[in-house]
Amino acid sequence: MDGQAEPAYYNTKLTWPEAGLDLNFVDPGEIPVPPDQVRVRKVALKPLPDGRRLQVSIDLTPFTERPSLEVAIEDASGARLAETTIIETVDHQLAFTLHLRRQPDPGEYQLQVEVAYEDQEPVDRREVRFQLG
């Protein structure tokens, strides 16, 4: 790191050998970034067979301060079918299931993800278009 000391949060590791547990909070190959540099790296979704649920996974850059996320699904007219807020996540890799409010009609939909910090504009936004039906 250019002769500078590593930040205290870098590669934090807790070990409990008696429990057989090692926790690495940061990938040794990545350095967490400050809030203004947090980005959505990847978004993936998979409709489930019932047509009313979607598995969503989001990968963020590792962060020094815990961000919040707004996640929404809209149809082509802009009507919201699902939304959730994740407050100050501790993980930079998230996976969850969104439940749609109604059975969707066949067509194009959009998943929106915003990353933000309290009392600030979003620092990143990602939109993914997908088909249902």
HELIX and SHEET records of a PDB file:
HELIX    1   1 PRO A   17  ALA A   19  5                                   3    
HELIX    2   2 PRO A   35  GLN A   37  5                                   3    
SHEET    1   A 2 LYS A  13  TRP A  16  0                                        
SHEET    2   A 2 LEU A  21  ASN A  24 -1                                        
SHEET    1   B 3 VAL A  40  PRO A  47  0                                        
SHEET    2   B 3 ARG A  53  LEU A  60 -1                                        
SHEET    3   B 3 GLN A  93  HIS A  99 -1                                        
SHEET    1   C 4 ARG A  80  ILE A  86  0                                        
SHEET    2   C 4 SER A  68  ASP A  75 -1                                        
SHEET    3   C 4 GLY A 107  ALA A 116 -1                                        
SHEET    4   C 4 ASP A 124  LEU A 132 -1                                        
END                                                                             
